[in-house]
Amino acid sequence: MTLRKLFIDMNAFFASIEQQDDPTLRGRPVAVIPTDAPTTCCIAASYEAKRYGVRTGTPVWQARQLCPSLVFRLARHRRYVLFHQRILDAVETVLPIEKVLSIDEMTCSLGLNERSPQQALALANAIKQAIRTRVGECLTCSIGIAPNTLLAKVAADMRKPDGLTLLTAADLPHALHSLQLTDFPGIGPRMLRRLHSFGITSVRQLCAAPLATLSAVWKSKKIGERWHRLLHGGEDEDLSTARRSLGHSHVLPPPLRNDSDAYGVLTRLTHKAAARLRKEGYCAGCVSIHLTFLDSKRPVSRRRWSWACRIPHAQDTPAILRAVNQLWQARPQGFAPFHVGVLLTELRSADCTTPSLFDDNRRSIALSHTLDVVNTQCGPHALHFASIHDHRNTAPTRIAFTQIPCFDRAIL
């Protein structure tokens, strides 16, 4: 069995950047939050904070109770993207990056002359050193080395922070037996229940399960074969698929928790989603909005509502905005909005979509593409529709971990 993949996972990435930039935060519990409000959640926590039970997703009010000395820092997404780019540059001084999986994860393929345990470990240590010296001493990573990406990611998670784990043929499968089923990417609560229904309650049983059982668990022979192959150290397979959905959402800061501003932010998010839709070459056939309202009687409770409508496959901003406006009119009344989001689904490649026969639609599509060109060359909001003018600076760019924004390095 051959070592083929090296997986790099940055440790407490956002919080580590805050500690790197501010030496007074080093060794102290730090949490990164998207907005300065007690109703929001932590989006990152340093390892010092994690020792108190603070995790990604922990509400701010609860984090304060768990760790009274916790230091909160507002997220600085442009700064995080800059560090991401520096890390990519540092890693590539040692080994070419095969794929960037998220802002804090990436994989490298090992060449034919780099697959012995000694050579692979030397490369991993060289990557760690390159990141420390070229990016910052607070930026540590955990690295996993294994025959495929799944096992390499699992290996990286086995020792944190600043860990290095190598899984060879001699280590499999017994090295995995101490893990939990949910330690494997792709096994969440729903899949865990399904595995249990088939009598698989441990990783030992998962590794020993026959192909037929795994195919039944995942309701797919192809997926079952993939899991069976990867668990036993087989090679990766290219499973690239078309995107199924695209969207943006935003937690509203307290001053914007009213209908007028909430709709303005939703409109801004729709502009961003439509621009991404065109950039990735898709048209959408369904638009949905998702709203969360504050419960005045129970401050920590939320009321969630969503609604969707189908549209003729489109990618121009005005057509999608009309659908969003229609959905907005159907929202529940009398509640304070807390979170808004728009989701575009039933995506189809623009190349496979019949162009509109109507001149107004053609002009709308051409106008949307012109906005994209101008904003790419001159910066965000250089040209925009009047409907977002008052909210063009709301819903600032956030990091969706698998969708990394492209910022000009010169302005970072």
C-alpha positions as CSV (number, residue, x, y, z in Angstrom):
1,M,0.0,0.0,0.0
2,T,1.5,3.3,-1.1
3,L,1.5,6.6,0.6
4,R,0.0,9.1,-1.9
5,K,-1.6,12.0,0.0
6,L,-0.5,14.7,2.4
7,F,-3.3,16.6,4.1
8,I,-2.7,20.0,5.8
9,D,-5.2,21.4,8.4
10,M,-4.4,24.7,10.0
11,N,-5.1,24.8,13.7
12,A,-7.7,27.3,15.1
13,F,-6.9,29.4,12.0
14,F,-8.8,32.6,12.5
15,A,-8.0,32.8,16.2
16,S,-4.3,32.0,15.6
17,I,-4.1,34.9,13.1
18,E,-5.5,37.2,15.8
19,Q,-2.8,36.0,18.2
20,Q,-0.2,36.4,15.5
21,D,-1.1,40.0,14.9
22,D,-1.6,40.9,18.6
23,P,1.1,39.4,20.8
24,T,-0.9,40.3,23.9
25,L,-3.4,37.6,22.9
26,R,-0.9,34.8,22.8
27,G,-1.5,32.2,25.4
28,R,-5.0,33.7,26.2
29,P,-8.4,32.3,25.3
30,V,-9.6,34.1,22.1
31,A,-12.9,33.8,20.2
32,V,-13.6,35.3,16.8
33,I,-17.2,36.6,16.2
34,P,-18.9,37.8,13.0
35,T,-20.6,40.8,14.7
36,D,-20.5,42.6,18.1
37,A,-23.7,41.2,19.5
38,P,-24.5,38.8,22.4
39,T,-26.9,36.9,20.2
40,T,-24.3,35.8,17.7
41,C,-22.0,32.7,17.8
42,C,-18.3,32.2,17.8
43,I,-16.9,31.3,14.4
44,A,-13.5,30.3,15.8
45,A,-11.8,29.7,19.1
46,S,-8.2,29.4,20.2
47,Y,-7.0,26.2,21.8
48,E,-6.9,28.1,25.1
49,A,-10.6,28.8,24.7
50,K,-11.4,25.3,23.7
51,R,-10.1,24.0,27.0
52,Y,-13.1,25.8,28.6
53,G,-15.5,24.2,26.2
54,V,-15.8,27.1,23.8
55,R,-16.2,25.8,20.2
56,T,-17.2,27.0,16.8
57,G,-20.9,27.7,17.0
58,T,-21.0,28.4,20.8
59,P,-23.3,31.4,21.4
60,V,-21.4,34.5,22.8
61,W,-23.5,34.6,26.0
62,Q,-22.7,31.0,26.7
63,A,-19.0,31.4,25.8
64,R,-18.8,34.2,28.4
65,Q,-20.2,31.9,31.0
66,L,-17.8,29.1,30.1
67,C,-14.8,31.3,30.1
68,P,-15.1,34.7,31.8
69,S,-11.6,35.7,30.7
70,L,-12.4,35.1,27.0
71,V,-11.3,37.8,24.6
72,F,-13.6,38.4,21.6
73,R,-12.3,39.7,18.3
74,L,-14.4,40.8,15.3
75,A,-13.7,38.7,12.3
76,R,-11.3,40.3,9.7
77,H,-12.0,38.3,6.6
78,R,-9.6,40.1,4.3
79,R,-6.8,39.5,6.7
80,Y,-7.6,35.8,6.9
81,V,-7.6,35.5,3.1
82,L,-4.2,37.2,3.0
83,F,-2.8,34.7,5.5
84,H,-4.4,31.9,3.5
85,Q,-2.5,33.1,0.4
86,R,0.7,33.4,2.3
87,I,0.3,29.8,3.6
88,L,-0.3,28.5,0.1
89,D,2.9,30.2,-1.0
90,A,4.8,28.8,1.9
91,V,3.6,25.2,1.3
92,E,4.5,25.4,-2.3
93,T,8.1,26.1,-1.5
94,V,8.2,22.5,-0.3
95,L,5.5,20.6,-2.3
96,P,3.0,21.6,-5.0
97,I,-0.6,21.9,-3.7
98,E,-3.0,19.5,-5.4
99,K,-6.2,21.0,-4.2
100,V,-7.4,23.8,-1.8
101,L,-10.3,22.3,0.1
102,S,-11.1,25.3,2.3
103,I,-9.5,28.4,3.7
104,D,-7.6,26.2,6.2
105,E,-7.3,22.9,4.5
106,M,-5.4,21.6,1.5
107,T,-4.0,18.5,0.0
108,C,-0.7,17.6,-1.8
109,S,0.1,14.5,-3.8
110,L,3.3,12.7,-3.1
111,G,5.5,12.0,-6.1
112,L,6.9,8.5,-6.8
113,N,10.2,9.4,-5.1
114,E,8.4,10.9,-2.1
115,R,6.3,8.0,-0.8
116,S,8.5,6.3,1.7
117,P,7.6,7.1,5.3
118,Q,11.0,8.8,5.9
119,Q,10.6,11.1,2.8
120,A,7.0,11.9,3.5
121,L,7.7,12.8,7.1
122,A,10.6,15.0,6.1
123,L,8.3,16.9,3.7
124,A,5.7,17.3,6.3
125,N,8.2,18.8,8.8
126,A,9.6,21.1,6.1
127,I,6.0,22.4,5.4
128,K,5.5,23.1,9.1
129,Q,8.8,25.0,9.2
130,A,8.0,27.0,6.1
131,I,4.7,28.1,7.5
132,R,6.3,29.1,10.8
133,T,9.1,31.1,9.2
134,R,7.3,32.6,6.3
135,V,3.8,33.2,7.8
136,G,4.1,33.4,11.6
137,E,5.1,31.4,14.7
138,C,1.4,31.3,15.9
139,L,0.3,29.6,12.7
140,T,0.5,25.8,13.3
141,C,-0.9,23.0,11.3
142,S,-1.7,19.3,11.8
143,I,-0.6,17.1,8.9
144,G,-1.9,13.6,8.0
145,I,-0.1,11.3,5.5
146,A,-2.0,8.3,4.1
147,P,-2.8,6.3,0.9
148,N,-5.8,8.5,0.1
149,T,-7.3,11.9,1.0
150,L,-10.0,10.5,3.3
151,L,-7.5,8.7,5.5
152,A,-5.0,11.6,5.3
153,K,-7.7,14.0,6.6
154,V,-8.6,11.6,9.4
155,A,-4.9,11.2,10.3
156,A,-4.5,15.0,10.5
157,D,-7.4,15.1,13.0
158,M,-5.9,12.4,15.2
159,R,-3.3,14.8,16.7
160,K,-4.1,18.4,17.3
161,P,-2.7,21.0,17.5
162,D,0.6,20.9,15.6
163,G,0.3,17.2,15.0
164,L,1.8,14.8,12.4
165,T,0.4,11.4,11.8
166,L,1.3,8.9,9.2
167,L,-0.9,5.9,8.3
168,T,0.9,3.1,6.5
169,A,-0.4,-0.3,5.4
170,A,0.9,-1.8,8.6
171,D,-1.2,0.7,10.6
172,L,-4.5,-0.2,8.9
173,P,-7.2,-0.8,9.9
174,H,-6.3,-1.1,13.6
175,A,-5.0,2.5,13.9
176,L,-8.6,3.7,13.1
177,H,-10.4,1.5,15.6
178,S,-10.1,3.9,18.5
179,L,-11.9,6.7,16.5
180,Q,-15.6,7.6,16.6
181,L,-17.7,7.0,13.4
182,T,-18.3,10.8,13.3
183,D,-14.6,11.4,13.0
184,F,-14.9,10.4,9.4
185,P,-15.9,13.3,7.0
186,G,-19.3,12.5,5.6
187,I,-20.7,10.8,8.7
188,G,-23.0,13.2,10.5
189,P,-25.9,12.5,12.9
190,R,-28.3,11.3,10.1
191,M,-25.7,8.9,8.6
192,L,-24.7,7.8,12.1
193,R,-28.3,6.7,12.8
194,R,-28.4,4.8,9.5
195,L,-25.1,3.0,10.3
196,H,-26.6,2.0,13.7
197,S,-29.7,0.7,12.0
198,F,-27.4,-1.7,10.1
199,G,-25.6,-2.8,13.3
200,I,-22.5,-0.7,12.7
201,T,-21.7,1.1,15.9
202,S,-17.9,1.3,15.9
203,V,-15.1,2.1,13.4
204,R,-13.9,-1.5,13.8
205,Q,-17.3,-2.7,12.5
206,L,-17.3,-0.1,9.7
207,C,-13.8,-1.3,8.5
208,A,-14.9,-4.9,8.6
209,A,-18.3,-4.3,6.8
210,P,-18.6,-6.1,3.5
211,L,-19.1,-4.1,0.3
212,A,-22.7,-5.1,0.0
213,T,-23.5,-3.8,3.5
214,L,-21.8,-0.4,2.8
215,S,-23.7,-0.1,-0.5
216,A,-26.9,-0.7,1.4
217,V,-26.0,1.8,4.1
218,W,-25.4,4.6,1.5
219,K,-28.1,3.4,-0.8
220,S,-25.6,3.5,-3.6
221,K,-23.3,0.8,-5.0
222,K,-20.9,3.5,-6.2
223,I,-20.7,5.3,-2.9
224,G,-20.4,2.0,-1.0
225,E,-17.6,0.8,-3.2
226,R,-15.8,4.2,-2.7
227,W,-16.0,3.9,1.1
228,H,-14.9,0.2,1.0
229,R,-12.0,1.1,-1.2
230,L,-10.8,4.2,0.8
231,L,-11.1,2.5,4.2
232,H,-8.8,-0.2,3.0
233,G,-6.2,2.2,1.6
234,G,-7.3,2.3,-2.0
235,E,-6.7,5.3,-4.3
236,D,-8.8,8.4,-4.6
237,E,-11.3,8.7,-7.4
238,D,-12.3,11.8,-9.2
239,L,-15.8,12.4,-8.0
240,S,-16.2,16.0,-9.3
241,T,-19.9,16.8,-9.7
242,A,-21.8,19.8,-10.8
243,R,-22.8,22.4,-8.2
244,R,-26.3,21.9,-6.8
245,S,-26.9,25.2,-5.0
246,L,-25.4,28.6,-4.4
247,G,-26.3,31.2,-1.8
248,H,-25.4,33.7,0.9
249,S,-26.7,34.5,4.3
250,H,-26.0,37.1,7.0
251,V,-26.7,37.6,10.7
252,L,-28.0,41.1,11.1
253,P,-26.2,43.5,13.5
254,P,-28.7,45.0,16.1
255,P,-29.2,48.3,14.2
256,L,-30.4,46.5,11.1
257,R,-32.9,44.2,12.8
258,N,-35.9,45.8,11.2
259,D,-37.9,45.0,8.1
260,S,-36.5,47.8,5.9
261,D,-32.9,47.2,6.6
262,A,-33.3,43.4,6.6
263,Y,-34.7,43.5,3.1
264,G,-31.9,45.8,2.0
265,V,-29.3,43.3,3.3
266,L,-31.3,40.5,1.6
267,T,-31.2,42.4,-1.7
268,R,-27.4,42.9,-1.3
269,L,-27.0,39.2,-0.7
270,T,-29.0,38.5,-3.8
271,H,-26.7,40.7,-5.9
272,K,-23.7,38.7,-4.6
273,A,-25.3,35.4,-5.2
274,A,-26.3,36.3,-8.8
275,A,-22.8,37.6,-9.5
276,R,-21.3,34.3,-8.3
277,L,-23.9,32.4,-10.4
278,R,-22.7,34.1,-13.5
279,K,-19.0,33.7,-12.6
280,E,-19.4,30.0,-12.2
281,G,-21.4,29.7,-15.4
282,Y,-24.8,28.6,-14.1
283,C,-28.4,29.5,-14.4
284,A,-30.9,29.0,-11.5
285,G,-34.4,27.5,-11.8
286,C,-35.4,28.0,-8.1
287,V,-35.0,30.9,-5.7
288,S,-35.6,30.6,-1.9
289,I,-35.2,33.0,1.0
290,H,-34.6,31.9,4.6
291,L,-35.4,34.2,7.5
292,T,-34.8,33.8,11.3
293,F,-36.7,36.0,13.7
294,L,-36.1,36.9,17.3
295,D,-38.6,35.6,19.8
296,S,-39.4,38.6,22.0
297,K,-40.6,36.3,24.8
298,R,-37.5,34.1,24.8
299,P,-34.4,36.1,23.8
300,V,-32.3,33.0,23.1
301,S,-35.0,31.4,20.9
302,R,-35.4,31.8,17.2
303,R,-38.3,31.4,14.8
304,R,-37.2,30.1,11.4
305,W,-39.1,30.6,8.1
306,S,-38.3,29.9,4.5
307,W,-40.2,30.0,1.2
308,A,-39.2,29.1,-2.4
309,C,-40.5,29.7,-6.0
310,R,-39.4,28.4,-9.4
311,I,-38.4,30.7,-12.2
312,P,-37.5,30.2,-15.8
313,H,-33.8,29.4,-15.6
314,A,-32.0,32.7,-15.3
315,Q,-28.7,34.2,-14.1
316,D,-29.4,38.0,-14.5
317,T,-29.8,39.9,-11.3
318,P,-33.1,41.7,-12.0
319,A,-34.9,38.4,-12.7
320,I,-33.7,36.9,-9.4
321,L,-34.4,40.1,-7.5
322,R,-38.0,40.0,-8.7
323,A,-38.4,36.4,-7.3
324,V,-36.8,37.5,-3.9
325,N,-39.2,40.4,-3.7
326,Q,-42.2,38.1,-4.3
327,L,-41.0,35.8,-1.6
328,W,-40.3,38.6,0.9
329,Q,-43.9,39.8,0.6
330,A,-45.1,36.4,1.9
331,R,-42.9,36.5,5.1
332,P,-44.5,36.4,8.6
333,Q,-45.3,39.8,10.0
334,G,-44.7,41.3,13.4
335,F,-41.3,39.7,14.2
336,A,-37.8,41.3,14.4
337,P,-35.5,39.8,11.7
338,F,-32.3,38.4,13.0
339,H,-30.8,36.4,10.0
340,V,-31.5,36.6,6.3
341,G,-30.4,34.4,3.5
342,V,-31.0,33.6,-0.2
343,L,-30.4,30.3,-1.9
344,L,-30.4,29.5,-5.6
345,T,-31.0,25.9,-6.6
346,E,-31.9,23.7,-9.6
347,L,-28.7,25.0,-11.2
348,R,-28.0,24.3,-14.8
349,S,-25.0,25.1,-16.9
350,A,-25.5,28.4,-18.8
351,D,-24.2,26.7,-21.9
352,C,-27.0,24.2,-21.7
353,T,-29.7,26.8,-21.2
354,T,-31.8,28.1,-24.1
355,P,-31.3,31.9,-24.3
356,S,-34.3,34.1,-23.8
357,L,-36.2,35.2,-27.0
358,F,-37.3,38.5,-25.4
359,D,-35.3,41.6,-25.9
360,D,-35.8,42.9,-22.4
361,N,-34.4,39.7,-20.9
362,R,-31.4,39.8,-23.2
363,R,-30.7,43.4,-22.2
364,S,-31.0,42.5,-18.5
365,I,-28.5,39.6,-18.9
366,A,-26.1,41.8,-20.9
367,L,-26.4,44.6,-18.2
368,S,-25.6,42.1,-15.4
369,H,-22.5,40.8,-17.2
370,T,-21.4,44.4,-17.8
371,L,-21.6,45.1,-14.0
372,D,-19.5,42.0,-13.4
373,V,-16.8,43.2,-15.8
374,V,-16.7,46.7,-14.3
375,N,-16.6,45.5,-10.7
376,T,-13.9,43.0,-11.4
377,Q,-11.7,45.7,-12.9
378,C,-12.6,48.6,-10.6
379,G,-13.5,47.0,-7.3
380,P,-16.7,45.9,-5.6
381,H,-19.7,48.3,-5.9
382,A,-17.9,50.5,-8.5
383,L,-21.2,49.9,-10.5
384,H,-24.3,48.6,-8.8
385,F,-28.1,48.6,-9.1
386,A,-29.8,51.4,-7.3
387,S,-31.8,49.0,-5.1
388,I,-28.7,48.2,-3.0
389,H,-27.2,51.7,-2.9
390,D,-28.1,52.3,0.8
391,H,-27.0,48.8,1.8
392,R,-24.0,48.2,-0.5
393,N,-21.6,48.1,2.5
394,T,-23.8,45.8,4.5
395,A,-23.3,42.0,4.5
396,P,-19.5,42.3,4.1
397,T,-17.6,39.5,2.6
398,R,-17.4,36.5,4.9
399,I,-15.5,33.3,4.7
400,A,-17.5,30.4,3.6
401,F,-14.9,27.8,4.4
402,T,-15.1,26.2,1.0
403,Q,-15.7,29.4,-1.0
404,I,-12.7,31.6,-0.5
405,P,-13.2,35.2,-1.7
406,C,-10.7,36.7,-4.2
407,F,-9.2,39.9,-2.9
408,D,-6.5,41.9,-4.6
409,R,-3.3,41.3,-2.6
410,A,-2.4,45.0,-3.1
411,I,-5.4,46.2,-1.0
412,L,-5.1,43.6,1.8
